[in-house]
């Protein structure tokens, strides 16, 4: 189910099913924390119940929005590291493996999702709609893939730019190819593309438990932001 945009009071959100589940809604607030009042959140929950959902998870939100959701009975599901990198400084050299990186197309979605499912635990795995949403999340975006010696896709990235901000939306490398520099190649490729596209800073988030991804990003010049992001959950 595609995400639907709607408003309740002064709050505007996008919502739909989480990874194709009929019972679990995914909620993306589009307006600031001040709009997420008790009454607007109650109205949003009513709308989700009418749509047939019995529980909801939020997009990753900052501290102010988290406080508003918590006051409405949401609880933390997971916290994420938020990191940023100044694109005006020296960028990492793109490793030799990057010459195998190519533009991804819709024909690659099935293989891309196979890599995604082999990399992330079930809660975080993308479906086709989720992949399309990730690619469409910014005005300018791209899907990049890298193939192994057998010509099968072993890694991919989704990145995008909105204004001065660049985003590494998704990065996955299959287990058999991890540790071979492919992740570094995909991230470096993204950073150079974002700078060429006019972004001044790159952002990425990663699960707290994903220590290897955190090490990779820090090695490539990312720094922790002043706060973390939180995904919250509530039964309806």
Secondary structure, 3 states (H helix, E strand, C coil): CCCEEEEECCEEEEEEECCCCCCEEEEEECCCHHHCCHHHHHHHHHHHHHCCCCEEEECCECHHHHHHHHHCCCEEEEEEEEEEEECCCCCCCCCHHHHHEEECCHHHHHHHHHHHHHHCCHHHCCCHHHHHHHHHCCCEEEEEEEECCCCCEEEEEEEEEECCEEEEEEEEECHHHCCCCHHHHHHHHHHHHHHHCCCCEEEEEEECCCHHHHHHHHHCCCEECCCCEEEEEEEC
